[in-house]
Amino acid sequence: MGNPGEIAKHLITGSREDESFSLYAAGDYYAYAYGLKDDGTVTSELFKEPFTVPESPKISLSSDYPAYAPLEVPIEGGTYEIGYTIENPLDGAELTVEPAWGVEWVHDFVVSADKITFTVDSNAAAEPGGEPRTTWFNVSYPDAVSSPAVNIRQAAPTELGFDLKQISVTPSEIIVDCTPSDLKATYVLRHIEKADYDRLGSDEALIAADIEDFCKPDWMGNPGEIAKHLMTDSRKGESFSVYGAGEYYVYAYGLTPDGTATSEVEKLLVIVPESPKITLSRNYPAYAPLEVPIEGGTYEIGYTIENPLDGAELTVEPAWGVEWAHDFVVSADKITFTVDSNAAAEPGSEPRTTWFNVSYPDAVSSPAVNIRQAAPEKIE
């Protein structure tokens, strides 16, 4: 303000303990004192004490998390670690963490010799499709050049959806993979004949029918529970048994244990093929078996497969423990096998019999080929 300076305002008397001076750079300094009167008369020698100011500590984090590139935390949360180092540390000084005020979903901060550990709670209860929640904490150290902030952003649940993929289908089984967009969400995964769905008429009616089914009492009279029919996480190779050819839906939708639907119904149309059918060139039932003479021989039986399955093969299953019918070979259209001679049998004894089954995956039936071989005649 233009007022003249006064020496007296800068003079002190008496002893001074723990007198402090602010410093702004490392280097060599003097603390000094001398006597001085109000009129500027020096009354003593200059007493000085040298000292060296160290470099300021510097905090370095293992990774920086500024506001534009925060630590991204998934919906389920978890425990996290961030490493740190201190350049130019001070004796007895410790690193501290200062969380944002009032934020409780990031907590349990632990500072060890070289890392900061903390826990982020799940955000699964947030409104689906909402904005991520954010917070931060500062990392501090006495006299450090700066106190870096760790910014955190945690995703909210997405609108629940399902990725349904058909893996395989046979006349008896549908196998699918199901991946929900939120792996923590509870949901229903089932199948239904398309004709039955069409009779229900809507997704809402389908959900209502499922809930009614879930709530039915069990065979002991205990009330049903929706929760027992719900699943979480992805499902790989989930299988459903079917009992007839036709069109089916495999479907999924979000559902809570209290019966609240949390998503649309995702449906996958699956076409179940007709079952294969084995037809032999001739049938050999037990009452009309393949008659084999005493000397035996090699035999062929032709076959055809209606509604064949990709990669499936016809197989032969001989009767257990029978060794005199053997060397079964299955080719594209016939079965070849050998029957040994029965000449060593007791003359006049009963014919010997055996059988083998002809099988094919998911076939309507597995026909049996019955064999009867004569024994030598008894000579009187």
C-alpha positions in Angstrom: 0.0 0.0 0.0 3.1 2.2 -0.2 3.7 2.4 3.6 7.4 2.6 4.6 9.0 -0.6 6.0 9.9 -0.8 9.6 13.0 -2.7 10.9 11.2 -3.3 14.3 8.6 -5.5 12.7 11.2 -8.0 11.7 13.0 -8.2 15.1 12.5 -10.9 17.8 13.5 -11.3 21.4 13.9 -14.2 23.8 14.7 -17.8 22.8 12.9 -19.6 19.9 12.3 -23.3 19.8 11.3 -25.3 16.7 11.3 -22.2 14.6 10.1 -23.3 11.1 11.0 -22.0 7.7 9.2 -23.0 4.5 11.5 -24.3 1.7 10.7 -25.0 -1.9 13.7 -26.7 -3.3 16.4 -29.1 -2.4 19.9 -27.8 -1.7 22.3 -26.2 0.8 21.0 -23.6 3.2 22.1 -21.5 6.2 20.0 -20.7 9.2 21.5 -17.5 10.7 21.0 -14.9 13.5 22.5 -11.6 14.5 21.7 -8.8 16.8 20.0 -5.7 15.4 18.4 -2.6 16.8 15.3 -0.7 15.6 17.6 1.9 14.1 19.5 -0.7 12.1 22.6 -0.9 14.4 24.2 -4.4 14.2 25.0 -5.6 17.8 26.7 -8.9 17.2 28.5 -11.2 14.9 26.6 -13.2 12.3 25.9 -16.7 13.7 25.0 -19.3 11.0 24.3 -23.0 10.9 24.5 -24.9 7.6 22.0 -27.6 6.6 21.1 -29.5 3.5 17.5 -29.9 2.3 16.9 -33.3 0.7 15.0 -34.0 -2.5 11.2 -34.3 -2.1 9.8 -37.8 -2.0 8.0 -39.0 -5.1 5.2 -41.5 -5.2 5.1 -43.8 -8.3 2.2 -46.2 -8.7 2.5 -49.5 -10.7 -0.2 -48.1 -13.0 -1.8 -44.6 -13.3 -5.6 -44.3 -13.2 -6.6 -40.8 -14.2 -10.2 -39.7 -14.6 -10.1 -40.4 -18.3 -8.6 -43.9 -17.9 -9.9 -45.2 -14.5 -9.5 -48.6 -13.0 -12.3 -50.6 -14.6 -14.1 -52.9 -12.2 -16.7 -55.5 -13.4 -20.2 -55.7 -11.9 -19.2 -58.4 -9.4 -16.4 -56.3 -7.8 -13.5 -57.9 -6.1 -10.2 -57.3 -4.3 -7.5 -55.3 -6.1 -3.9 -54.4 -5.6 -1.9 -51.4 -6.8 1.9 -51.5 -6.3 3.9 -48.4 -5.4 7.4 -47.1 -4.8 8.7 -44.1 -3.0 11.7 -42.2 -4.3 13.7 -40.2 -1.6 11.8 -41.7 1.4 11.8 -40.0 4.7 12.7 -41.8 8.0 9.6 -42.8 9.8 7.2 -41.5 7.1 4.4 -43.7 5.8 2.2 -43.7 2.8 -1.5 -43.1 3.5 -4.8 -43.5 1.5 -7.6 -40.9 1.5 -10.8 -42.3 0.1 -13.5 -40.1 -1.3 -15.8 -38.9 1.5 -19.1 -40.9 2.0 -18.2 -43.7 -0.4 -18.8 -47.1 1.2 -18.6 -49.5 -1.8 -14.8 -49.2 -1.9 -13.3 -50.1 1.5 -10.8 -52.2 3.5 -7.8 -50.3 2.4 -4.5 -51.9 3.5 -1.1 -50.3 2.9 1.9 -52.6 3.0 5.5 -52.1 2.2 5.0 -52.0 -1.6 1.3 -52.2 -2.4 -2.2 -50.9 -1.6 -5.0 -53.5 -1.3 -8.7 -52.7 -1.3 -12.1 -54.2 -2.0 -14.9 -53.1 -4.3 -18.4 -54.4 -3.6 -20.7 -55.9 -6.2 -22.9 -53.5 -8.2 -25.3 -56.2 -9.2 -28.2 -54.5 -7.4 -27.9 -51.4 -9.7 -30.6 -50.5 -12.2 -29.9 -52.6 -15.4 -28.6 -50.4 -18.2 -27.6 -47.6 -15.8 -24.5 -45.5 -15.9 -21.3 -46.9 -14.2 -20.6 -45.6 -10.7 -17.3 -43.8 -10.0 -15.1 -42.8 -7.1 -11.5 -42.1 -6.3 -8.9 -42.2 -3.6 -5.8 -40.1 -3.1 -2.4 -41.6 -2.2 -0.3 -39.3 0.0 3.2 -39.2 1.6 4.7 -36.5 3.7 6.4 -33.7 1.6 5.8 -35.7 -1.6 5.9 -33.8 -4.9 2.3 -34.8 -5.5 -0.5 -37.1 -4.2 -1.7 -39.2 -7.2 -5.4 -40.0 -7.4 -6.7 -43.5 -8.3 -10.0 -43.2 -10.2 -12.4 -46.2 -10.2 -15.3 -46.9 -12.5 -17.6 -49.9 -11.9 -20.1 -51.1 -14.5 -23.8 -51.5 -13.9 -25.8 -54.6 -15.0 -26.6 -54.5 -18.7 -30.1 -55.2 -20.0 -30.3 -59.0 -19.6 -30.0 -61.0 -22.8 -29.0 -64.5 -23.8 -26.8 -66.0 -26.5 -28.4 -69.4 -27.3 -26.5 -71.7 -29.7 -27.5 -75.1 -30.9 -24.6 -77.6 -30.5 -26.2 -80.7 -31.7 -29.6 -82.4 -32.2 -30.6 -86.1 -32.5 -34.0 -87.7 -32.4 -33.6 -88.1 -28.7 -31.6 -85.1 -27.5 -31.0 -81.3 -28.0 -27.7 -79.9 -26.8 -27.2 -76.1 -26.5 -24.9 -73.5 -25.1 -26.5 -70.6 -23.2 -24.5 -67.4 -22.2 -26.4 -64.7 -20.3 -25.2 -61.1 -20.7 -25.0 -60.9 -16.9 -23.4 -64.1 -15.5 -24.7 -63.3 -12.0 -28.3 -63.0 -13.1 -30.8 -65.8 -12.3 -32.7 -67.2 -15.2 -34.7 -70.1 -16.7 -33.5 -72.4 -19.4 -36.0 -74.9 -20.8 -37.5 -76.4 -23.9 -41.0 -76.8 -25.3 -42.6 -78.2 -28.4 -43.4 -75.3 -30.8 -47.0 -76.5 -31.1 -47.4 -76.3 -27.3 -45.9 -72.7 -27.3 -48.3 -71.8 -30.1 -51.2 -73.0 -28.0 -50.0 -70.8 -25.1 -50.0 -67.9 -27.5 -47.4 -65.5 -26.0 -44.1 -65.2 -24.0 -46.1 -63.9 -21.0 -48.3 -67.0 -21.0 -45.2 -69.2 -21.3 -43.6 -67.5 -18.2 -46.9 -67.8 -16.3 -47.1 -71.5 -17.1 -43.5 -72.1 -16.0 -44.1 -70.3 -12.7 -47.2 -72.4 -12.1 -45.2 -75.5 -12.8 -42.4 -74.4 -10.5 -44.8 -73.8 -7.6 -46.5 -77.2 -7.8 -46.1 -79.3 -4.6 -43.7 -82.2 -4.9 -44.7 -85.8 -4.4 -44.5 -85.4 -0.6 -46.8 -82.4 -0.6 -44.0 -79.8 0.0 -44.7 -76.5 -1.8 -42.6 -75.8 -4.9 -39.9 -73.2 -5.0 -39.1 -71.0 -8.0 -35.5 -70.7 -6.8 -34.9 -74.5 -7.3 -35.5 -74.0 -11.1 -33.2 -71.1 -11.6 -29.6 -71.0 -12.8 -26.7 -68.6 -13.1 -23.6 -68.3 -15.1 -23.2 -69.7 -18.6 -24.2 -73.3 -19.5 -22.1 -75.3 -21.9 -23.5 -78.5 -23.4 -26.9 -78.3 -21.7 -29.0 -81.2 -22.9 -32.8 -81.7 -23.2 -34.4 -85.1 -23.9 -37.0 -85.2 -26.6 -39.4 -88.0 -27.6 -40.5 -87.2 -31.1 -39.5 -85.5 -34.3 -40.7 -82.0 -34.9 -40.1 -78.3 -34.1 -39.0 -77.3 -30.6 -38.1 -74.1 -28.9 -35.2 -73.9 -26.4 -35.8 -70.7 -24.5 -34.3 -68.6 -21.8 -35.4 -65.6 -19.7 -34.4 -63.8 -16.5 -36.4 -64.6 -13.4 -35.9 -63.8 -9.7 -36.8 -66.2 -6.9 -39.9 -64.1 -6.2 -41.2 -64.7 -9.7 -40.3 -61.4 -11.3 -39.3 -61.7 -15.0 -36.2 -59.6 -15.7 -35.8 -60.0 -19.4 -37.5 -60.8 -22.7 -37.8 -64.5 -23.6 -35.0 -65.6 -26.0 -36.1 -68.5 -28.2 -34.1 -70.9 -30.4 -36.0 -72.9 -32.9 -34.6 -76.5 -33.2 -35.8 -79.1 -35.7 -35.6 -82.6 -34.3 -35.2 -85.2 -37.0 -37.1 -88.5 -37.4 -35.6 -91.5 -35.7 -33.4 -93.8 -37.8 -34.9 -97.2 -38.7 -32.9 -100.4 -39.3 -34.3 -102.7 -42.0 -32.6 -106.1 -42.5 -32.7 -108.0 -45.8 -34.5 -110.7 -43.9 -35.7 -111.0 -40.3 -34.6 -113.9 -38.1 -36.8 -113.9 -35.0 -36.4 -116.6 -32.3 -39.2 -118.7 -33.9 -37.6 -118.5 -37.4 -33.9 -118.2 -36.8 -31.1 -118.4 -39.4 -30.6 -122.1 -39.8 -26.9 -123.0 -40.0 -25.7 -126.5 -41.0 -23.3 -128.5 -39.0 -20.3 -127.4 -41.0 -21.0 -123.7 -40.3 -19.8 -121.1 -42.8 -19.6 -117.4 -43.6 -22.9 -115.5 -43.9 -24.1 -112.1 -45.0 -27.2 -110.1 -44.0 -28.0 -107.0 -45.9 -29.4 -103.9 -44.2 -30.6 -100.3 -44.9 -30.9 -97.3 -42.6 -33.8 -94.9 -43.0 -33.2 -91.3 -41.6 -29.4 -91.9 -41.1 -27.5 -89.5 -38.8 -24.3 -87.8 -39.8 -21.3 -89.8 -38.5 -23.3 -92.6 -37.0 -22.5 -96.2 -37.6 -24.3 -99.5 -37.4 -22.8 -101.8 -34.8 -23.2 -105.5 -33.9 -23.6 -106.8 -30.3 -23.0 -110.5 -30.1 -24.4 -112.6 -27.2 -21.9 -112.5 -24.3 -19.6 -115.5 -24.0 -20.5 -117.1 -27.4 -17.3 -117.8 -29.4 -18.6 -120.0 -32.2 -20.2 -117.0 -34.1 -17.5 -114.4 -34.7 -15.5 -112.2 -37.1 -18.4 -109.7 -37.4 -17.7 -107.1 -40.1 -20.1 -104.2 -40.8 -19.8 -102.6 -44.2 -21.9 -99.9 -45.9 -24.8 -102.3 -46.6 -24.2 -105.7 -45.1 -23.1 -107.6 -42.0 -20.7 -110.5 -42.5 -19.9 -113.1 -39.9 -18.6 -116.6 -39.5 -20.2 -119.6 -37.7 -17.8 -122.4 -36.7 -18.4 -126.1 -37.4 -20.5 -128.0 -34.8 -19.2 -131.4 -35.9 -17.7 -132.0 -32.4 -21.1 -131.8 -30.7 -22.7 -134.9 -29.2 -24.6 -136.8 -32.0 -28.3 -136.4 -31.6 -28.0 -133.5 -29.2 -30.2 -130.3 -29.4 -29.1 -127.6 -31.9 -27.1 -124.9 -30.4 -28.5 -121.3 -30.5 -27.3 -117.8 -30.2 -28.1 -114.3 -31.3 -26.7 -110.9 -32.0 -28.3 -107.4 -31.9 -28.0 -104.9 -34.6 -27.8 -101.3 -33.2 -27.8 -97.8 -34.6 -27.8 -94.5 -32.5 -31.3 -93.4 -31.7 -32.9 -96.1 -33.9 -36.5 -97.0 -33.3 -35.4 -100.5 -32.5 -32.4 -102.8 -32.5 -33.4 -106.0 -34.3 -32.0 -109.3 -33.1 -30.6 -112.0 -35.5 -31.2 -115.4 -34.0 -29.0 -118.3 -35.1 -29.6 -122.1 -34.7 -27.0 -124.6 -35.7 -27.7 -128.3 -36.0 -25.7 -131.0 -34.2 -24.6 -134.3 -35.9 -27.3 -136.9 -36.2 -27.1 -139.9 -33.9 -26.3 -143.0 -35.8 -28.1 -146.1 -34.4 
